[in-house]
Amino acid sequence: MLPYPRIDPVLVAFGPFQIRWYGLMYLFGFFFSFILVRKQLSGQTSPLLSKEKVLDLYFYLVLGLVIGARLGYVFFYNLKEYVHNPLELFAVWHGGMSFHGGLLGVTLTSWWFCRKNRIPLLALGDLIIVTAPIGLGLGRVANFINGELYGRITQVPWAMVFPAGGPWPRHPSQLYEALLEGLLLFLWLWFGKEKKAYSGALVVRFLVLYAFFRIFVEFFREPDPQLGFLFGILTMGQLLSLLMLGAAWMIYGVQRKRFVDRST
């Protein structure tokens, strides 16, 4: 068993004002995403976006992610709690963000941005999605620092006892997700981004790979206590990831057909 490294979730505190690792990871994720999107655009002969439009885009992305992730957690994971305590909706420092909700929020705000600027949504999606795993990986590291979203009880040699998880050794499932949904997914997408047969191919690739990685890791992650298992076998994360696979299949079917029709 490995000792859990107790890292203070608060990096710096100035009286009531606190800088937390979790918030910093969001900032770092957006920063590196912005840099890599700009890098991709600089290599395009006819850039999809101007430098000024990239700044506008990230305003929409931040807005969509934060609002979508918060509302996603409320509706997917803990609606009863927020119905009884509606003001908790605004207490984001208490935790409670959903990746799947954030993805929906980003999709909606990206759609609005593309409509406003007459940009193909899936082409923009391919540009952004290869950078998304950076934020995902950093977010899971922050979950590990916070000692939250820990794994199920286990006897593997690398198990850890988390402060909020009782006296039992558990899977450090946050690190599994950081490696799979973060590092591995980023490398897979980034170094394969030039090999796409149709617009939206990288979006499809992301949805499929993330869904498989998330479904796999959920077998090691402790289910949310307020939900437990759905239908006796699935976690909410697995169910939402299955819906991602369905969305990927629909995008693939439509875009692949268009590509084949243009080629014949």
NUZAMAR-835909 format. One record per residue (C-alpha): residue in one letter; y, z, x. Coordinates in steps of 0.02 Angstrom, whole numbers, m for minus. Layout:
<recs>
+------+--------+--------+--------+
! resn !      v !      w !      u !
+------+--------+--------+--------+
!    a !      Y !      Z !      X !
...
+------+--------+--------+--------+
</recs>
This chain:
<recs>
+------+--------+--------+--------+
! resn !      v !      w !      u !
+------+--------+--------+--------+
!    m !      0 !      0 !      0 !
!    l !    175 !    m42 !     62 !
!    p !    324 !     75 !     41 !
!    y !    455 !     14 !    m81 !
!    p !    618 !    m11 !     17 !
!    r !    747 !     88 !    m79 !
!    i !    903 !    m20 !    m67 !
!    d !   1054 !     40 !   m164 !
!    p !   1086 !    m88 !   m304 !
!    v !   1273 !    m53 !   m277 !
!    l !   1331 !   m136 !   m117 !
!    v !   1509 !    m67 !   m120 !
!    a !   1598 !     51 !   m240 !
!    f !   1785 !     79 !   m257 !
!    g !   1798 !    219 !   m383 !
!    p !   1736 !    149 !   m549 !
!    f !   1735 !    m28 !   m479 !
!    q !   1567 !    m81 !   m408 !
!    i !   1501 !   m234 !   m319 !
!    r !   1316 !   m249 !   m357 !
!    w !   1185 !   m353 !   m271 !
!    y !   1137 !   m431 !   m438 !
!    g !   1311 !   m500 !   m469 !
!    l !   1327 !   m560 !   m290 !
!    m !   1165 !   m657 !   m306 !
!    y !   1239 !   m751 !   m454 !
!    l !   1393 !   m793 !   m350 !
!    f !   1289 !   m847 !   m200 !
!    g !   1179 !   m954 !   m311 !
!    f !   1327 !  m1047 !   m386 !
!    f !   1411 !  m1064 !   m216 !
!    f !   1261 !  m1144 !   m131 !
!    s !   1228 !  m1252 !   m283 !
!    f !   1408 !  m1314 !   m278 !
!    i !   1396 !  m1355 !    m92 !
!    l !   1233 !  m1451 !   m112 !
!    v !   1294 !  m1548 !   m264 !
!    r !   1448 !  m1600 !   m165 !
!    k !   1333 !  m1651 !    m22 !
!    q !   1231 !  m1762 !   m136 !
!    l !   1386 !  m1843 !   m210 !
!    s !   1456 !  m1880 !    m37 !
!    g !   1300 !  m1982 !     m1 !
!    q !   1317 !  m2090 !   m158 !
!    t !   1400 !  m2260 !   m145 !
!    s !   1468 !  m2239 !   m321 !
!    p !   1482 !  m2051 !   m347 !
!    l !   1435 !  m1989 !   m520 !
!    l !   1579 !  m1863 !   m513 !
!    s !   1742 !  m1843 !   m421 !
!    k !   1775 !  m1686 !   m319 !
!    e !   1894 !  m1624 !   m452 !
!    k !   1765 !  m1651 !   m589 !
!    v !   1637 !  m1548 !   m492 !
!    l !   1750 !  m1396 !   m508 !
!    d !   1766 !  m1427 !   m695 !
!    l !   1578 !  m1446 !   m708 !
!    y !   1544 !  m1278 !   m627 !
!    f !   1662 !  m1192 !   m746 !
!    y !   1550 !  m1255 !   m887 !
!    l !   1391 !  m1210 !   m794 !
!    v !   1447 !  m1030 !   m761 !
!    l !   1500 !  m1010 !   m941 !
!    g !   1338 !  m1082 !  m1009 !
!    l !   1227 !   m982 !   m893 !
!    v !   1305 !   m812 !   m922 !
!    i !   1324 !   m828 !  m1111 !
!    g !   1156 !   m914 !  m1133 !
!    a !   1061 !   m791 !  m1023 !
!    r !   1135 !   m642 !  m1115 !
!    l !   1106 !   m711 !  m1289 !
!    g !    934 !   m771 !  m1238 !
!    y !    885 !   m595 !  m1188 !
!    v !    953 !   m526 !  m1351 !
!    f !    862 !   m648 !  m1464 !
!    f !    703 !   m676 !  m1364 !
!    y !    670 !   m502 !  m1296 !
!    n !    763 !   m360 !  m1381 !
!    l !    846 !   m411 !  m1544 !
!    k !    808 !   m247 !  m1634 !
!    e !    899 !   m145 !  m1501 !
!    y !   1057 !   m249 !  m1512 !
!    v !   1056 !   m251 !  m1702 !
!    h !   1065 !    m61 !  m1697 !
!    n !   1186 !    m57 !  m1550 !
!    p !   1290 !   m218 !  m1559 !
!    l !   1418 !   m160 !  m1430 !
!    e !   1278 !   m160 !  m1300 !
!    l !   1287 !   m349 !  m1307 !
!    f !   1441 !   m339 !  m1194 !
!    a !   1368 !   m210 !  m1074 !
!    v !   1296 !   m338 !   m954 !
!    w !   1297 !   m209 !   m814 !
!    h !   1153 !   m124 !   m905 !
!    g !   1046 !   m277 !   m871 !
!    g !    964 !   m399 !   m989 !
!    m !    975 !   m583 !   m942 !
!    s !    850 !   m719 !   m988 !
!    f !    817 !   m871 !   m880 !
!    h !    761 !   m975 !  m1029 !
!    g !    919 !   m927 !  m1124 !
!    g !   1023 !   m971 !   m973 !
!    l !    938 !  m1140 !   m961 !
!    l !    980 !  m1175 !  m1144 !
!    g !   1160 !  m1121 !  m1116 !
!    v !   1179 !  m1232 !   m962 !
!    t !   1101 !  m1378 !  m1056 !
!    l !   1224 !  m1362 !  m1200 !
!    t !   1379 !  m1345 !  m1092 !
!    s !   1320 !  m1488 !   m979 !
!    w !   1296 !  m1596 !  m1133 !
!    w !   1474 !  m1557 !  m1188 !
!    f !   1541 !  m1593 !  m1013 !
!    c !   1447 !  m1759 !  m1006 !
!    r !   1506 !  m1810 !  m1178 !
!    k !   1685 !  m1768 !  m1134 !
!    n !   1677 !  m1865 !   m970 !
!    r !   1559 !  m2004 !  m1024 !
!    i !   1426 !  m1961 !   m896 !
!    p !   1238 !  m1984 !   m924 !
!    l !   1166 !  m1810 !   m956 !
!    l !    999 !  m1837 !   m869 !
!    a !   1081 !  m1915 !   m716 !
!    l !   1190 !  m1761 !   m701 !
!    g !   1038 !  m1653 !   m732 !
!    d !    946 !  m1732 !   m585 !
!    l !   1096 !  m1696 !   m475 !
!    i !   1108 !  m1512 !   m521 !
!    i !    929 !  m1460 !   m553 !
!    v !    872 !  m1478 !   m372 !
!    t !    991 !  m1336 !   m328 !
!    a !    943 !  m1220 !   m471 !
!    p !    797 !  m1136 !   m379 !
!    i !    919 !  m1060 !   m255 !
!    g !    997 !   m952 !   m389 !
!    l !    827 !   m916 !   m464 !
!    g !    758 !   m854 !   m299 !
!    l !    910 !   m747 !   m261 !
!    g !    905 !   m675 !   m436 !
!    r !    725 !   m619 !   m413 !
!    v !    771 !   m536 !   m248 !
!    a !    906 !   m442 !   m344 !
!    n !    776 !   m390 !   m474 !
!    f !    672 !   m321 !   m330 !
!    i !    820 !   m224 !   m260 !
!    n !    854 !   m153 !   m434 !
!    g !    671 !   m102 !   m449 !
!    e !    656 !   m194 !   m616 !
!    l !    537 !   m325 !   m687 !
!    y !    399 !   m256 !   m577 !
!    g !    217 !   m306 !   m584 !
!    r !     60 !   m236 !   m661 !
!    i !    m43 !    m96 !   m585 !
!    t !   m151 !   m157 !   m442 !
!    q !   m244 !   m103 !   m286 !
!    v !   m195 !   m250 !   m174 !
!    p !   m141 !   m196 !      2 !
!    w !     40 !   m253 !    m26 !
!    a !     62 !   m155 !   m189 !
!    m !    216 !    m44 !   m206 !
!    v !    265 !    107 !   m310 !
!    f !    426 !     64 !   m400 !
!    p !    543 !    208 !   m448 !
!    a !    543 !    160 !   m632 !
!    g !    361 !    108 !   m639 !
!    g !    277 !    278 !   m632 !
!    p !    165 !    340 !   m490 !
!    w !     51 !    187 !   m490 !
!    p !     51 !     48 !   m360 !
!    r !    106 !   m118 !   m434 !
!    h !    122 !   m301 !   m389 !
!    p !    294 !   m342 !   m316 !
!    s !    299 !   m486 !   m441 !
!    q !    486 !   m512 !   m415 !
!    l !    446 !   m572 !   m238 !
!    y !    307 !   m686 !   m302 !
!    e !    436 !   m767 !   m415 !
!    a !    566 !   m776 !   m277 !
!    l !    443 !   m872 !   m168 !
!    l !    373 !   m987 !   m302 !
!    e !    519 !  m1015 !   m422 !
!    g !    645 !  m1002 !   m281 !
!    l !    594 !  m1059 !   m107 !
!    l !    444 !  m1169 !   m145 !
!    l !    521 !  m1252 !   m298 !
!    f !    682 !  m1288 !   m202 !
!    l !    590 !  m1368 !    m56 !
!    w !    481 !  m1470 !   m174 !
!    l !    631 !  m1537 !   m270 !
!    w !    754 !  m1558 !   m128 !
!    f !    641 !  m1655 !    m11 !
!    g !    572 !  m1761 !   m152 !
!    k !    737 !  m1799 !   m238 !
!    e !    745 !  m1978 !   m173 !
!    k !    577 !  m2019 !   m250 !
!    k !    609 !  m2035 !   m435 !
!    a !    557 !  m2178 !   m547 !
!    y !    680 !  m2148 !   m689 !
!    s !    835 !  m2048 !   m736 !
!    g !    783 !  m1871 !   m779 !
!    a !    630 !  m1871 !   m667 !
!    l !    692 !  m1722 !   m567 !
!    v !    732 !  m1627 !   m727 !
!    v !    554 !  m1658 !   m787 !
!    r !    484 !  m1606 !   m619 !
!    f !    585 !  m1444 !   m622 !
!    l !    533 !  m1401 !   m800 !
!    v !    349 !  m1429 !   m764 !
!    l !    342 !  m1340 !   m596 !
!    y !    447 !  m1192 !   m652 !
!    a !    342 !  m1173 !   m810 !
!    f !    178 !  m1173 !   m713 !
!    f !    244 !  m1051 !   m582 !
!    r !    314 !   m934 !   m716 !
!    i !    156 !   m938 !   m822 !
!    f !     53 !   m899 !   m666 !
!    v !    162 !   m754 !   m606 !
!    e !    169 !   m677 !   m781 !
!    f !    m16 !   m633 !   m759 !
!    f !     40 !   m512 !   m623 !
!    r !    203 !   m454 !   m703 !
!    e !    213 !   m305 !   m820 !
!    p !    252 !   m365 !   m997 !
!    d !    416 !   m309 !  m1073 !
!    p !    378 !   m139 !  m1151 !
!    q !    470 !   m175 !  m1313 !
!    l !    367 !   m333 !  m1339 !
!    g !    200 !   m312 !  m1252 !
!    f !     83 !   m460 !  m1276 !
!    l !    115 !   m593 !  m1408 !
!    f !    m40 !   m644 !  m1506 !
!    g !   m134 !   m522 !  m1396 !
!    i !   m134 !   m635 !  m1242 !
!    l !     36 !   m711 !  m1201 !
!    t !    198 !   m635 !  m1136 !
!    m !    364 !   m697 !  m1201 !
!    g !    397 !   m778 !  m1031 !
!    q !    236 !   m877 !  m1045 !
!    l !    272 !   m932 !  m1223 !
!    l !    447 !   m993 !  m1177 !
!    s !    378 !  m1081 !  m1024 !
!    l !    252 !  m1172 !  m1132 !
!    l !    399 !  m1235 !  m1235 !
!    m !    476 !  m1297 !  m1072 !
!    l !    320 !  m1400 !  m1041 !
!    g !    340 !  m1475 !  m1214 !
!    a !    522 !  m1520 !  m1177 !
!    a !    470 !  m1598 !  m1011 !
!    w !    338 !  m1703 !  m1098 !
!    m !    465 !  m1769 !  m1224 !
!    i !    592 !  m1815 !  m1090 !
!    y !    457 !  m1898 !   m986 !
!    g !    392 !  m1998 !  m1133 !
!    v !    564 !  m2064 !  m1185 !
!    q !    629 !  m2101 !  m1009 !
!    r !    468 !  m2175 !   m944 !
!    k !    461 !  m2294 !  m1092 !
!    r !    641 !  m2350 !  m1059 !
!    f !    601 !  m2378 !   m875 !
!    v !    447 !  m2481 !   m916 !
!    d !    541 !  m2583 !  m1047 !
!    r !    678 !  m2626 !   m922 !
!    s !    549 !  m2674 !   m791 !
!    t !    457 !  m2799 !   m904 !
+------+--------+--------+--------+
</recs>
